[in-house]
């Protein structure tokens, strides 16, 4: 019987021969206090919203933290032993939500979970991280000094001049598809340049991702994941993308005196037996830019995921002179982004890959886009997949 009585009550009960159970004062470690406090936050959320916290990428950041925290608390036996007496809502035994915790790959998240992220001496090992936590930690990209920053500094200076002159402007970041090589962003007050992008793959949750090389205007760089940059831009209220400069003629049909051939736009068709490709053979095109001969570029196509692991046919080429090839390729891909082919294949190692350079678009529309890039009018148009043609951009 708990001792909630006065001294007089205690004396009376003692006279009656009733033993009084004295409350024990439990001393908690700081770690246990943090775990309990974190669990109480989850309990309050459930009481306020009458539901468990969810992992939705569109949800409130704190709700997502609570969802991941609850998943981790369920996994940790020490946490369950500590919290089960306090779990009046049955949260520890409720079915877990779909785990999308890779969206929260930050040291701060581990701290929110009550996990010690500072290295501990071997003799004081307190926590062995789960596989999910290790994966989250691997996704945290640490910055390092950019050793070839002298090659990128002029780009940042040029972008600033173009912002000052109005040739470029900043706009709110909206879509992951905006993250491409050659694009500039502003995140946490710094300009960020996507210098490189690796092969696009699928996460365990079926979403696209790729490893980037991102260079910052303070002379550092990071090998972060595309989704990590997306999350950083979404979480930063001042996060912005920097638009491309206003387009002028990018190239001509013939070189002028002193010009050098710098690349070729190529359009390919695939011989893949993928059902989507075979059903739309005349519309499915790969559009790219190369500085080598197209024949060399497509050599071994059947071994490369970017070519759908199948031979290809060249259906059109456009020779370029004195242009920025990466910028031009990105421009073409953005024009036809609404018609980008959503297709997944396996590479030769059986890993799922989502190629990004294939589009469901007729050849005449590609040719029209190239002509409008030549004369500098392309910024006035967008591609309408319903009409299968370029239309004037809404004013």
Long-range contacts (C-beta under 8 A, 24 or more apart in sequence): 31-114, 31-116, 31-126, 32-82, 34-114, 35-73, 35-79, 35-82, 35-83, 35-114, 36-82, 36-83, 36-86, 38-69, 38-73, 38-112, 38-113, 38-114, 39-73, 39-79, 39-83, 39-86, 39-87, 39-91, 40-86, 41-66, 41-69, 42-66, 42-69, 42-70, 42-91, 43-88, 43-89, 43-91, 46-89, 46-91, 47-89, 52-91, 52-94, 52-97, 53-97, 54-97, 55-97, 55-98, 55-99, 55-100, 55-101, 55-103, 56-100, 57-100, 57-103, 61-235, 64-103, 64-104, 65-104, 65-109, 65-112, 67-97, 67-101, 68-99, 68-101, 68-104, 68-109, 68-112, 68-113, 69-112, 69-113, 69-114, 70-96, 71-96, 71-97, 71-99, 71-101, 71-132, 72-113, 72-115, 72-130, 72-133, 73-113, 75-130, 76-127, 79-114, 98-205, 99-132, 100-205, 101-132, 101-136, 102-135, 102-136, 102-139, 102-203, 102-204, 102-205, 102-227, 103-227, 103-231, 104-136, 104-231, 105-136, 105-137, 105-139, 105-140, 105-225, 105-228, 105-231, 106-140, 107-140, 109-136, 110-136, 110-137, 139-225, 139-227, 139-228, 140-228, 141-222, 141-223, 141-224, 141-225, 141-228, 142-222, 143-216, 143-220, 143-221, 143-222, 144-220, 144-221, 144-222, 145-219, 145-220, 145-221, 146-215, 146-216, 146-219, 146-220, 146-221, 149-215, 149-219, 149-221, 152-193, 152-195, 152-215, 153-219, 155-193, 156-191, 156-193, 156-217, 159-184, 159-191, 159-242, 160-191, 162-245, 163-242, 167-245, 167-246, 168-242, 168-243, 168-244, 168-245, 169-242, 169-243, 170-240, 170-241, 170-242, 170-243, 171-240, 171-241, 171-243, 172-239, 172-240, 172-241, 173-233, 173-234, 173-239, 173-240, 173-241, 174-241, 176-208, 176-226, 176-227, 176-230, 177-337, 177-340, 178-241, 179-212, 179-226, 179-229, 179-230, 180-330, 180-333, 180-334, 181-326, 181-330, 182-324, 182-326, 182-327, 182-330, 183-241, 183-242, 183-330, 184-241, 184-242, 185-229, 185-233, 185-239, 185-240, 185-241, 185-242, 186-238, 186-239, 186-240, 186-241, 186-242, 187-229, 187-232, 187-233, 187-236, 187-239, 188-232, 188-236, 188-238, 188-239, 189-238, 190-216, 190-217, 190-218, 191-216, 191-217, 191-242, 192-216, 192-217, 192-229, 193-217, 194-229, 195-221, 197-226, 199-305, 199-306, 199-353, 200-353, 200-354, 200-355, 200-356, 201-351, 201-352, 201-353, 201-354, 202-344, 202-352, 202-353, 202-354, 203-227, 208-354, 244-327, 244-330, 244-331, 246-379, 247-331, 247-373, 247-376, 247-378, 247-379, 248-376, 249-374, 249-375, 249-376, 250-320, 250-323, 250-328, 250-331, 250-373, 250-374, 250-376, 251-320, 251-321, 251-322, 251-323, 251-328, 251-373, 251-374, 252-321, 252-374, 253-319, 253-374, 254-321, 255-321, 256-321, 259-321, 259-322, 260-321, 260-322, 261-319, 261-320, 261-321, 262-291, 262-320, 262-321, 262-322, 262-323, 262-325, 263-289, 263-290, 263-291, 263-319, 263-320, 263-323, 263-325, 263-328, 264-289, 264-290, 264-293, 264-294, 264-317, 264-318, 264-319, 264-320, 265-289, 265-317, 265-318, 265-320, 265-328, 265-332, 265-370, 266-290, 266-294, 266-297, 266-314, 266-316, 266-317, 267-314, 267-315, 267-316, 267-317, 267-363, 267-366, 268-298, 268-307, 268-312, 268-313, 268-314, 268-315, 269-312, 269-313, 269-315, 270-307, 270-308, 270-310, 270-311, 270-312, 270-358, 271-310, 271-311, 271-312, 271-313, 272-308, 272-309, 272-310, 273-310, 274-308, 274-310, 274-343, 274-345, 276-341, 276-343, 277-308, 277-343, 280-360, 282-362, 283-360, 283-361, 283-362, 284-341, 284-358, 284-359, 284-360, 285-315, 285-358, 285-359, 285-361, 285-363, 285-366, 286-312, 286-355, 286-357, 286-358, 286-359, 287-329, 287-332, 287-333, 287-336, 287-357, 287-359, 287-366, 288-329, 288-357, 289-320, 289-325, 289-326, 289-328, 289-329, 289-332, 290-325, 291-325, 303-348, 305-345, 305-347, 305-353, 305-355, 306-355, 306-357, 307-355, 308-343, 308-345, 308-355, 308-358, 309-345, 309-346, 309-347, 309-348, 315-363, 316-363, 316-366, 316-367, 318-370, 328-373, 331-373, 331-378, 332-369, 332-370, 332-373, 333-357, 335-369, 335-378, 335-381, 335-382, 335-383, 335-390, 336-361, 336-365, 336-366, 336-369, 336-383, 338-382, 338-383, 338-384, 338-385, 339-383, 339-385, 360-385, 361-385, 361-388, 362-388, 365-389, 365-390
